[in-house]
Amino acid sequence: MPLFRNNHDPPATQRFLAEETVEVERKAFTATLWENPLGRFVRLTENVNGHLNHIVIPASGLPDVTAMLARLALHSASPTSPPEPRPPKT
């Protein structure tokens, strides 16, 4: 496999900005903020006994993702009441 997408393009430059980790039960979750020429992103990494899963969220979507998780956290104490649907975007 070639190092670059074609023979003359270098890999995208990524710059690390910040990182935080939290452990929940037997899992560790790490959020890493980084940027490249396409913009800023948060990479969420789940580490379960050495097995890594990743998702990448553009920084522009963080307010929506944060609001979604906050709504779910409010309802997590009462599993019998489903979370309210996300309000429509206007």
Secondary structure, DSSP 8 states (H G I E B T S, - for coil): --SSSSSS------EEEEEEEEEETTEEEEEEEEEETTEEEEEEEEEETTEEEEEEEEGGGHHHHHHHHHHHHHHTT-TTS---------
